[in-house]
Amino acid sequence: MNKPYIVLVDNDPSNLEFLENLIYEIRPKSQCVSFIFGDEAIDALCHQFRQVPEFVFINANLKRTSGSRCLSMLRSDGRFNDCCIGIFSLCMPEALADTYKLMGADFAFQRPISLPEGQVILEDIFTTARKHKSGHRVA
């Protein structure tokens, strides 16, 4: 993989398809790589891929390996220090989002249910991540 890519991890193929379409709508030149199981995603990212993704979006409620375990495993590997990791769930109360951020997530958000809602959420994430990378302070 030569160009930056985005990894999506979600048990539900229809959620993956929705998120992929949303990302391609906002960033048409992006390349998405999707996984159904967190343990397979972590294995591929840590042992098979040569390039670290630009973003990883993980469903908090995965089967086999939880989203928080995936987050912990990626954050314990120094290669992913510059990777932007987001945790999402159908329901994401602020206290839970804060917990994920304390665990190392850059973003924790409620999974959008509509294209317009998703565009707002992902545009904000992509813009904020770009500001962080360029050295601007984000409030």
SULRA-V858154 format. One record per helix or strand of 2 or more residues. SS is the DSSP state (~ for helix, > for strand). FROM is the first residue (numbers start at 1). TO is the last residue. Records with the same first field share a line. If there is no record, write none. Layout:
SS->FROM-TO / FROM-TO
//
This chain:
>->5-9 / 31-35 / 55-59 / 84-89 / 107-110
~->13-26 / 38-48 / 67-75 / 78-80 / 94-102 / 115-133
//
